């Protein structure tokens, strides 16, 4: 966040902003000095070390990210400090990215792109996508964006959620314990869950092998949810129509990574869910939440410390 | 068309098919023998030479293509032979291809794809596309598909048509004589017109230069409508966010073509409007038209010999 972002938000929320004294900084020296008196903190990666000692008045931490898997386990976080995340800011962009990814996979764009690199003209004809089946793993902010995208294209949407419940947007929903029953039906799988103890390794090799020939795969969640080695094996064998991956174990992806040239794989540099105006949206959200705080109301977007989202 | 395609269609339209004696062939010897007695012909490229002499009974030619620019001028076609084209078969696939092309351009996929080739991780953040302006040149079967795509994404659609009229799907419409007034407003231009005497060279260098910096360009019509040299100049200078071209002067594009490597250009091998099931759709359409013929009704999709579509 740049000071200009804050100044613009403060103008949009003038009365509330007047109640605050604000420190903005990028290095740890400023942080420690500011923490001594801070009531609130907005941060991409909050400092976890001895936080109560360093910030005796701290009541509320807002993260600029939606995923808080990097902050787990939350033993570092005192019970009386609220942690809120930025879920809800990414749905609109995620919807468009999933629309694009679904159509690129249906149209065999990974193959067409490779043909262009090789200067090969090969007519790869494909039917419209209507009527195909999308399995959306996770059905929160991103998952519902994926679901809206799939419905716009006339797909049937099967949601996979922890609870086995999902908004009516989904045509069907199963609990993650029953994911094996729906993966073989998928023309497309879209992974959107946060990374938690329950989702880590959820799409393992056995489940990757449940995908039917010609299926397409999209991951806009987190990479450790999926066995990428197993996915690469099936891609290199030409068994899937392709994959669009926005997240990787190591980001930035190093130049010698095998993903850059994996067959029918489109590498997106973690851009699918990020509207560059998100910091404005986040600050608007924060001010509304601050108003709730002042009124003694429960904050929105409070992270469940056990579930990790 | 393969005999199996015909047989399947004849089963779907059994009563009508019984009224026909059918010859299917690929070489000219069969053609000349069949033409001697033929009342009707279905063809991708109809024979233009001495057609009345060779086919004294011929009443109706159906082309398998929508564009009949290759048959102009139509001086070869006797007045009493009807010519119908395959317009209407391509709208659904064109809609999806335009959805994909718009989102790829908005998300700067041409640059992201190049970065993947170069093993470069660079976060190219882009806003959702909603609220941008699409200028759709031509608003027939393909153009309305493009219009539906743009509306699904929340774009404002300005149609450019010969007559200055368009279905209500478009937010605004101007005649092609006034195209200069709308090109500078376009975030995206989608060319969908057939190639006719009026559209050849319509998007000339001056008009390419009217596009604002960062605009995106799509052509699913025919290449001679657009000055590709001018478009390439602006692409190579990085002045546009990219282009998706599905049609070229020479197809297949030869291996030494400069288009393969033009900056921010996605080369599609003439696949954007073609559902591989189109021959089934065409034959279903033909049988319905044949029923009209038998009933003495006016055929659908009759090509205007002067306008060329």
Interface residues (C-beta under 8 A of the other chain):
Chain A: X92 X93 X95 X96 X97 X99 X100 X103 X104 X106 X107 X109 X112 X113 X115 X116 X117 X119 X120 X121 X122 X123 X124 X125 X126 X127 X128 X129 X130 X152 X153 X251 X252 X253 X255 X256 X257 X260 X266 X267 X268 X269 X270 X271 X274 X275 X276 X277
Chain B: X92 X93 X95 X96 X97 X99 X100 X103 X104 X106 X107 X109 X112 X113 X115 X116 X117 X119 X120 X121 X122 X123 X124 X125 X126 X127 X128 X129 X130 X152 X153 X251 X252 X253 X255 X256 X257 X260 X266 X267 X268 X269 X270 X271 X274 X275 X276 X277
